[in-house]
Amino acid sequence: MANIAVVLKSEIARLARREIKTAVEPLRKANAQYRREIAALKRDVEALRRELRGVAKASRRAAPPAGDEGEAPRTRFVAKGLRSLRARLGLSAADFGRLAGVSGQSIYQWETGKTVPRAAQQAKLAELRGIGKREAARRLEASA
């Protein structure tokens, strides 16, 4: 009798394995397909990241010249430089203020370093750096 029990038990195990195999086989195939899709998506993401890095690098190289065209060039302001410019032109603070479109007191404050001119006034001061004594006198005569 023990033989029949062993044979029956082994036959049941064999049938169970076959049933499990037929049930699991579609899951294994789906799992393999999903893994292939995930690998392909990872490759796509990596390719896009590489492309993005290249585009970002190119835009960083191209961005600074484009930004400079729209804005006025930045000028540094140094109080000592303003004092020497006014001395070079031989003008009083009030006269220099008339040329720059501000008061003489503003010129004094800028020269002593107590305040700093705004961007619009810095642009005007940068323009005044390029003129000489005669041009300054002519402009003062024209504005008087």
C-alpha positions as CSV (number, residue, x, y, z in Angstrom):
1,M,0.0,0.0,0.0
2,A,2.8,2.3,0.7
3,N,3.7,2.2,-3.0
4,I,0.3,3.4,-4.1
5,A,0.5,6.3,-1.6
6,V,3.9,7.3,-2.9
7,V,2.9,7.0,-6.5
8,L,-0.3,9.0,-5.9
9,K,1.6,11.6,-4.0
10,S,4.2,12.0,-6.7
11,E,1.5,12.2,-9.4
12,I,-0.4,14.9,-7.5
13,A,2.9,16.9,-7.1
14,R,3.6,16.5,-10.8
15,L,0.1,17.7,-11.8
16,A,0.3,20.6,-9.3
17,R,3.7,21.7,-10.8
18,R,2.3,21.6,-14.3
19,E,-0.7,23.7,-13.2
20,I,1.5,26.2,-11.4
21,K,3.8,26.3,-14.5
22,T,0.8,27.1,-16.8
23,A,-0.4,29.8,-14.4
24,V,3.0,31.4,-13.8
25,E,4.3,31.3,-17.4
26,P,2.2,34.4,-18.6
27,L,3.4,36.2,-15.5
28,R,7.0,35.5,-16.3
29,K,6.6,36.6,-19.9
30,A,4.9,39.8,-18.7
31,N,7.6,40.4,-16.2
32,A,10.3,40.0,-18.9
33,Q,8.4,42.4,-21.2
34,Y,8.1,45.0,-18.4
35,R,11.8,44.8,-17.6
36,R,12.6,45.4,-21.3
37,E,10.3,48.4,-21.4
38,I,11.9,49.8,-18.2
39,A,15.4,49.4,-19.6
40,A,14.3,51.1,-22.8
41,L,12.8,54.0,-20.8
42,K,15.9,54.3,-18.7
43,R,18.0,54.6,-21.9
44,D,15.6,57.3,-23.3
45,V,15.8,59.3,-20.0
46,E,19.6,59.1,-20.0
47,A,19.7,60.3,-23.7
48,L,17.3,63.2,-22.9
49,R,19.4,64.2,-19.9
50,R,22.6,64.2,-22.0
51,E,20.8,66.3,-24.6
52,L,19.5,68.7,-21.9
53,R,23.0,69.1,-20.5
54,G,24.3,70.0,-24.0
55,V,21.5,72.5,-24.6
56,A,22.0,74.1,-21.1
57,K,25.7,74.4,-21.8
58,A,25.1,76.0,-25.2
59,S,22.5,78.4,-23.7
60,R,24.9,79.4,-20.9
61,R,27.5,80.2,-23.6
62,A,25.1,82.1,-25.7
63,A,23.2,83.9,-22.9
64,P,25.8,86.6,-21.8
65,P,26.2,88.3,-25.1
66,A,22.4,88.4,-25.6
67,G,21.9,90.0,-22.2
68,D,24.5,92.7,-22.8
69,E,22.7,94.0,-26.0
70,G,19.5,94.9,-24.2
71,E,21.1,96.7,-21.2
72,A,23.4,99.6,-20.9
73,P,27.0,98.6,-20.0
74,R,27.6,98.6,-16.3
75,T,29.9,101.3,-15.0
76,R,31.8,101.2,-11.8
77,F,31.3,104.3,-9.5
78,V,34.3,105.5,-7.5
79,A,33.9,108.7,-5.5
80,K,37.6,109.6,-6.0
81,G,37.1,109.2,-9.8
82,L,34.2,111.6,-9.7
83,R,36.2,114.1,-7.8
84,S,39.1,113.9,-10.3
85,L,36.7,114.2,-13.2
86,R,35.2,117.4,-11.8
87,A,38.7,118.7,-11.1
88,R,39.8,117.8,-14.7
89,L,36.9,119.7,-16.1
90,G,37.5,122.6,-13.8
91,L,33.9,122.9,-12.6
92,S,32.3,123.6,-9.3
93,A,30.0,121.0,-7.8
94,A,26.9,123.1,-8.8
95,D,28.1,123.4,-12.4
96,F,29.0,119.7,-12.6
97,G,25.5,119.0,-11.1
98,R,23.9,121.0,-13.9
99,L,25.8,118.9,-16.5
100,A,24.8,115.7,-14.8
101,G,21.2,116.8,-14.2
102,V,21.4,116.7,-10.4
103,S,22.0,119.2,-7.6
104,G,25.4,120.3,-6.5
105,Q,24.6,118.7,-3.1
106,S,24.2,115.3,-4.8
107,I,27.6,115.8,-6.4
108,Y,29.1,116.6,-3.0
109,Q,27.4,113.5,-1.4
110,W,28.7,111.3,-4.2
111,E,32.3,112.7,-4.0
112,T,32.4,112.1,-0.2
113,G,31.1,108.6,-0.6
114,K,28.0,109.1,1.6
115,T,25.7,108.1,-1.2
116,V,26.0,106.3,-4.6
117,P,24.3,107.5,-7.8
118,R,21.5,105.4,-9.3
119,A,22.0,103.6,-12.5
120,A,20.5,106.4,-14.6
121,Q,22.9,109.0,-13.1
122,Q,25.8,106.6,-13.4
123,A,25.1,106.4,-17.1
124,K,25.1,110.2,-17.4
125,L,28.3,110.4,-15.4
126,A,29.9,107.8,-17.8
127,E,28.9,110.0,-20.7
128,L,30.5,113.0,-19.0
129,R,33.8,111.1,-18.7
130,G,34.3,111.4,-22.4
131,I,34.0,115.2,-22.7
132,G,36.7,117.8,-22.3
133,K,36.8,121.3,-20.7
134,R,35.6,123.1,-23.9
135,E,32.7,120.7,-24.4
136,A,31.7,121.1,-20.7
137,A,31.7,124.9,-21.0
138,R,29.7,124.7,-24.2
139,R,27.1,122.5,-22.6
140,L,26.9,124.8,-19.6
141,E,26.4,127.8,-21.8
142,A,23.7,126.0,-23.8
143,S,21.8,125.1,-20.6
144,A,22.1,128.6,-19.0
